[in-house]
Amino acid sequence: MTDQIAFDDHKYWAELANDWHIRPDSIYLNHGSFGVTPYPVREKRREWIERLDQQPMDFYVRRLEGYLDFARDKLAEFVGTTLNNLVFVENATYGMNVVAESFPLAAGDEVLLNNHEYGAVHRIWQRTCLKHSAKAVTVKLPERFESRQQLVDYLLAGVTDETKLLVISHITSPTGLIMPVEEICRAFTERNIPVCIDGPHAPAQVPLDIDRLGCAYYTASCHKWLCGPLGSGFLFIHPDCQDRVQPPIKSWGRLLPALPETWDEEFTWQGTRDPSPFLTVPTAIEYLSKIGMENFRGRSRWLASYAEQKLCEAFSTVPIADRSQGWYGSMAHVPLPEGEWTELQHQLWERLGIEVPIINFEEKWYVRVSCHLYNTTRQIDSLVMSLQTLTGRASEVAPRPARSAP
């Protein structure tokens, strides 16, 4: 068992942060969009690329299936399922497209979403519904999240006799909220409505036990909180739904003389794509596991809580939900003061080297701070001071660090 590390032991965490090589001109508080990969994981990926480049025939034809099965097995164990229910895909968006192309819809059917869903997910299902003369229905969730049952009730209120699928985030992208997916899945499966969970922010940020959730589909990225390489994600399909799933790119599935016999084998061989991001995922799992998943979650949540407190104090605003009730994990999502902040994210980067999303959600502006193990309270303090200045709440902006050579 990994020893518990104090979340405010700044010396320990500062030493660990050396595993991340981030450009010195950047204060990176946006791990939730594109995660930064620690050095040991980057090195392992380079090893896989070198192994492929040295002998591609041997790598692809004789080795690849075994390598992928090993990596899938490690990932499946980590997220709470078995490798036969899971395949690697490039990211959560890719996986969502697979679901949309495979799910049976007819004219008049409805797919239920909500206003906290990722914009690309809305686009995917709008296109799919248009193709089948079906309808993508968006439920507007409450302005203030009070209880888990409240969310379930809001979603159920959008159900009609034509509802064929619910699409729901595990952790929302624009608002950073941890949704009560277990309760939601239970309520909808009781009504024979399958659930597709969009989970790119979930792996590592929260414990995952997909089989227990009872969802029909789960798609996620490993390049965010798990710190796998960019281009690594997965798609889970419940056994009841596997017979209708096909990859969007049809190739051999398996290399001759073998032919695919199960749904997951169709995803094994899709031409000469670089499989190194997939094969490196076990190293990312091992890396965070050595630190301790609870240590990682505790530290990143401690930083997010610190950011939330400082931002709320600076702007006298209140988040959409109460962190103490479990709505937030490693992200802080805080309303900004009233104003027009279209250029604020650009100004933070160009003038100060701070990378953080400024999000317009339901006609209000928010800052979303993502915290990982390389972040510090000093970086958060710099963000708060800079936001105060750029929104007219302070008098001076510190100069931006010098850009490093490319």
C-alpha positions in Angstrom: 0.0 0.0 0.0 1.3 3.5 -0.9 1.9 5.8 2.1 -0.4 8.7 2.4 1.3 12.0 1.6 0.1 15.3 3.2 -1.7 17.3 0.5 0.0 20.5 1.6 3.5 19.0 1.8 4.7 21.4 -0.8 8.3 20.2 -0.7 7.3 16.6 -1.6 5.0 17.7 -4.4 7.5 20.2 -5.8 10.1 17.4 -6.1 7.5 15.2 -7.9 6.6 18.0 -10.3 10.1 17.6 -11.8 8.7 14.6 -13.7 6.8 17.1 -15.9 8.7 19.2 -18.4 6.5 22.2 -19.1 7.7 25.2 -21.1 9.1 27.8 -18.6 7.0 30.5 -20.1 3.8 28.7 -19.2 1.6 28.5 -16.1 -0.4 25.4 -17.2 -3.7 25.3 -15.4 -5.6 23.5 -18.3 -4.8 19.8 -17.8 -8.5 19.1 -18.3 -8.3 20.1 -22.0 -4.9 18.5 -23.0 -3.0 16.7 -20.3 0.7 17.1 -19.9 2.5 13.7 -19.9 5.1 13.0 -17.2 8.6 12.2 -18.3 8.5 8.4 -17.5 5.4 8.0 -19.6 7.0 10.0 -22.4 10.1 7.9 -22.3 8.1 4.6 -22.5 6.2 5.9 -25.6 9.5 6.7 -27.3 10.6 3.2 -26.6 7.5 1.8 -28.3 8.0 4.1 -31.3 11.6 3.0 -31.6 10.6 -0.7 -31.4 8.1 -0.1 -34.2 10.5 1.8 -36.4 13.3 -0.7 -36.0 11.2 -3.6 -37.4 7.7 -2.7 -38.5 6.9 -6.1 -40.1 7.7 -8.0 -36.9 6.0 -5.4 -34.7 2.7 -5.2 -36.7 2.4 -8.8 -37.9 3.7 -10.9 -35.1 3.6 -8.7 -31.9 0.9 -6.1 -32.1 -2.1 -8.2 -31.1 -0.4 -9.5 -28.0 0.9 -6.0 -27.0 -2.6 -4.6 -27.4 -4.3 -7.4 -25.4 -1.9 -6.8 -22.6 -2.5 -3.0 -22.5 -6.3 -3.5 -22.8 -6.3 -5.9 -20.0 -4.4 -3.4 -17.7 -6.7 -0.6 -18.7 -9.9 -2.7 -18.3 -8.8 -3.7 -14.8 -8.2 -0.1 -14.0 -11.7 1.1 -15.1 -13.6 -1.9 -13.8 -14.4 -4.2 -16.7 -12.8 -6.9 -18.8 -10.8 -6.6 -22.0 -13.5 -8.2 -24.1 -15.8 -5.2 -23.3 -13.2 -2.5 -24.2 -11.2 -1.3 -27.2 -8.7 1.4 -27.7 -9.7 4.5 -29.6 -7.9 7.7 -30.2 -10.1 9.7 -27.7 -13.5 10.1 -26.3 -14.9 11.9 -29.3 -13.8 9.1 -31.6 -15.6 6.6 -29.3 -18.7 8.7 -29.2 -18.8 8.7 -33.0 -18.5 4.9 -33.0 -21.6 4.8 -30.7 -23.5 7.3 -32.8 -22.8 5.4 -36.0 -23.8 2.1 -34.4 -26.8 2.9 -32.3 -30.2 1.9 -34.0 -32.4 5.0 -34.5 -35.6 5.3 -36.5 -37.7 8.3 -37.6 -39.3 10.0 -34.6 -36.9 8.5 -32.1 -35.3 10.9 -29.5 -31.8 11.0 -28.0 -31.7 12.9 -24.7 -28.8 15.2 -23.8 -28.5 18.2 -21.5 -27.1 21.7 -21.6 -23.9 20.8 -19.7 -22.7 18.4 -22.4 -19.6 19.0 -24.5 -20.3 20.9 -27.7 -18.8 18.3 -30.0 -21.1 15.6 -28.4 -24.1 17.7 -29.3 -22.9 18.1 -32.8 -22.3 14.3 -33.2 -25.8 13.5 -32.1 -27.5 16.3 -34.0 -25.9 14.9 -37.2 -26.8 11.3 -36.4 -30.4 12.2 -35.5 -30.8 14.3 -38.7 -29.5 11.3 -40.7 -32.3 9.1 -39.3 -35.0 11.7 -39.0 -34.7 11.4 -35.3 -34.4 14.2 -32.7 -31.7 15.3 -30.3 -33.4 16.7 -27.2 -31.6 19.0 -24.8 -32.7 19.2 -21.1 -31.8 22.4 -19.3 -30.5 21.4 -15.9 -31.0 23.6 -12.8 -29.0 26.8 -12.3 -28.0 25.5 -8.9 -27.2 21.8 -8.2 -28.7 20.8 -4.8 -28.9 17.0 -4.7 -28.2 13.9 -6.8 -31.9 13.1 -6.9 -32.6 16.6 -8.2 -30.4 15.8 -11.3 -32.0 12.5 -11.9 -35.5 14.1 -11.7 -34.6 16.8 -14.2 -33.3 14.2 -16.7 -36.3 12.0 -16.2 -38.6 14.9 -16.8 -37.2 15.0 -20.4 -38.1 11.4 -21.1 -40.9 10.6 -23.6 -42.2 7.4 -25.2 -39.8 8.2 -28.1 -36.6 8.4 -25.9 -34.2 5.7 -27.0 -30.9 6.8 -25.5 -29.5 9.1 -22.8 -26.1 10.7 -23.4 -24.6 12.0 -20.2 -21.1 13.2 -19.1 -19.5 11.6 -16.1 -17.7 14.9 -15.5 -19.0 17.9 -17.5 -16.5 19.7 -19.7 -17.9 23.3 -19.5 -18.7 23.2 -15.8 -16.4 20.5 -14.2 -19.3 18.9 -12.3 -19.2 15.2 -11.3 -22.5 13.8 -12.3 -24.4 11.2 -10.3 -24.0 8.6 -13.1 -24.6 5.6 -11.0 -28.1 6.9 -9.9 -28.8 8.1 -13.4 -27.9 4.8 -15.0 -30.1 3.0 -12.5 -33.1 5.2 -13.1 -32.9 5.0 -16.9 -32.2 1.3 -17.2 -35.2 0.7 -15.0 -37.1 2.4 -17.8 -35.3 0.3 -20.5 -33.5 3.3 -21.8 -29.8 2.6 -22.4 -27.2 5.2 -21.2 -24.1 6.3 -23.0 -21.6 8.0 -20.7 -19.1 10.5 -22.1 -16.2 10.2 -19.6 -13.0 11.9 -20.8 -12.4 13.7 -17.5 -13.1 10.7 -15.3 -10.3 8.1 -15.5 -8.0 8.8 -12.5 -9.9 11.9 -11.4 -12.5 9.6 -9.9 -12.6 5.9 -9.2 -14.1 3.9 -12.1 -16.1 0.7 -11.9 -17.9 0.6 -15.3 -19.5 -2.8 -14.9 -21.1 -1.7 -11.7 -22.6 1.4 -13.4 -24.6 -0.7 -15.8 -24.3 1.7 -18.7 -24.6 0.5 -22.3 -21.6 2.6 -23.6 -18.7 4.4 -21.9 -16.2 6.4 -23.9 -13.2 8.3 -22.4 -9.7 9.7 -23.0 -6.6 8.6 -21.2 -4.6 11.8 -22.1 -6.3 13.9 -19.4 -6.1 13.1 -15.7 -4.5 9.6 -16.2 -1.6 11.4 -18.1 -1.4 8.9 -20.9 -0.1 10.1 -24.3 -2.3 12.2 -26.6 -4.2 9.8 -28.9 -5.1 7.3 -26.2 -8.7 6.6 -25.3 -11.1 3.8 -24.9 -14.6 2.7 -25.7 -16.6 0.3 -23.5 -19.6 -1.6 -25.0 -21.9 -3.6 -22.8 -22.2 -7.3 -24.0 -25.8 -6.7 -24.9 -24.9 -4.1 -27.4 -21.7 -5.5 -28.9 -23.2 -7.3 -31.9 -24.2 -4.0 -33.6 -20.9 -2.1 -33.2 -18.5 -1.6 -36.1 -15.4 0.5 -36.4 -15.8 3.6 -38.7 -12.7 2.5 -40.6 -13.1 -1.0 -42.0 -9.9 -3.0 -42.5 -8.8 -6.5 -41.8 -9.7 -6.3 -38.1 -7.0 -9.0 -37.5 -4.1 -9.7 -39.8 -4.4 -12.7 -42.1 -4.7 -15.6 -41.9 -6.8 -14.7 -38.8 -10.1 -13.0 -39.3 -12.2 -11.1 -36.7 -14.6 -13.2 -34.8 -15.8 -10.8 -32.1 -16.7 -7.1 -32.0 -13.4 -6.0 -30.4 -11.2 -7.8 -32.9 -12.6 -5.5 -35.6 -10.7 -2.6 -33.9 -7.4 -4.4 -33.7 -6.0 -3.7 -37.2 -6.9 -0.5 -38.9 -3.9 0.0 -41.0 -0.5 1.4 -40.1 -1.6 3.8 -37.4 0.8 4.5 -34.5 -0.3 2.3 -31.6 2.3 3.7 -29.2 -0.2 5.8 -27.3 -2.3 2.7 -26.5 0.6 0.6 -25.5 1.9 3.3 -23.1 -1.4 3.5 -21.1 -0.2 0.7 -18.6 2.8 2.8 -17.9 0.6 5.8 -17.1 -1.5 3.7 -14.8 1.6 2.3 -13.1 3.0 5.8 -12.7 0.0 7.2 -10.8 -0.5 4.0 -8.9 3.0 4.3 -7.4 2.2 7.8 -6.2 -1.1 6.4 -5.0 -4.4 7.2 -6.6 -5.8 8.6 -3.4 -2.7 10.8 -3.0 -3.1 12.1 -6.5 -6.8 12.7 -6.1 -6.3 14.3 -2.7 -3.5 16.6 -3.8 -5.2 17.7 -7.0 -8.6 18.2 -5.2 -6.8 20.2 -2.5 -5.3 22.5 -5.1 -8.7 22.8 -6.9 -10.4 23.7 -3.6 -7.7 26.3 -2.9 -8.3 27.8 -6.4 -12.0 27.9 -5.8 -11.7 29.6 -2.4 -9.3 32.3 -3.7 -11.4 33.0 -6.8 -14.6 33.2 -4.9 -13.1 35.5 -2.4 -11.6 37.7 -5.2 -14.9 38.1 -7.1 -17.5 37.5 -4.4 -19.2 34.8 -6.5 -20.5 31.3 -5.8 -20.0 28.1 -7.9 -22.9 26.2 -9.4 -22.7 23.5 -6.8 -21.1 22.9 -3.3 -17.7 21.2 -3.4 -18.2 19.7 0.0 -21.1 17.6 -1.3 -18.9 15.9 -3.9 -19.8 17.9 -7.0 -16.2 18.8 -7.9 -13.0 16.9 -8.1 -9.7 18.2 -9.6 -11.3 21.2 -11.3 -12.6 24.5 -10.0 -15.3 26.3 -11.9 -16.0 29.8 -10.6 -18.2 32.6 -12.0 -16.4 35.8 -13.0 -17.8 39.2 -12.2 -20.3 40.6 -14.7 -18.6 41.9 -17.9 -17.6 41.0 -21.4 -14.7 38.6 -21.1 -14.4 37.3 -24.7 -10.7 38.3 -24.9 -9.8 37.4 -21.3 -8.4 33.9 -22.1 -6.3 35.4 -24.9 -5.0 38.2 -22.6 -4.0 35.8 -19.9 -1.9 33.8 -22.3 -0.4 36.6 -24.4 0.4 38.9 -21.5 1.1 36.5 -18.6 1.7 33.0 -20.0 -1.3 31.6 -18.1 -3.1 28.8 -19.8 -6.7 28.5 -18.4 -10.1 28.3 -20.1 -12.5 31.2 -19.8 -15.9 29.8 -20.6 -19.2 31.4 -21.5 -21.9 29.1 -20.2 -25.6 30.0 -20.3 -24.7 33.7 -21.0 -22.4 33.9 -17.9 -18.6 33.8 -17.8 -16.6 31.3 -15.7 -13.0 30.4 -15.2 -12.3 26.6 -15.1 -9.1 25.7 -13.3 -7.7 22.2 -13.8 -5.1 21.0 -11.2 -2.6 18.2 -11.5 0.5 17.2 -9.5 2.8 19.7 -11.2 0.7 22.7 -10.2 1.3 24.9 -7.2 -0.5 27.4 -5.0 1.8 30.1 -6.3 0.6 29.4 -9.8 -3.0 29.7 -8.6 -2.2 32.9 -6.8 -0.7 34.3 -10.0 -3.9 33.4 -11.8 -6.1 35.1 -9.2 -4.1 38.3 -9.1 -4.0 38.5 -12.9 -7.7 37.9 -13.2 -8.3 40.6 -10.7 -6.2 43.0 -12.7 -7.6 42.2 -16.1 -11.2 42.4 -14.8 -10.6 45.8 -13.1 -10.2 44.4 -9.6 -6.5 45.2 -9.0 -3.9 47.7 -10.2 -0.9 45.9 -11.6 -0.1 42.9 -13.7 3.2 41.1 -13.2 5.3 40.7 -16.4 5.1 37.5 -18.4 8.0 35.1 -18.2 10.4 35.1 -21.2 9.5 32.6 -23.9 11.8 29.6 -24.2 13.4 28.7 -27.5 11.3 26.4 -29.6 
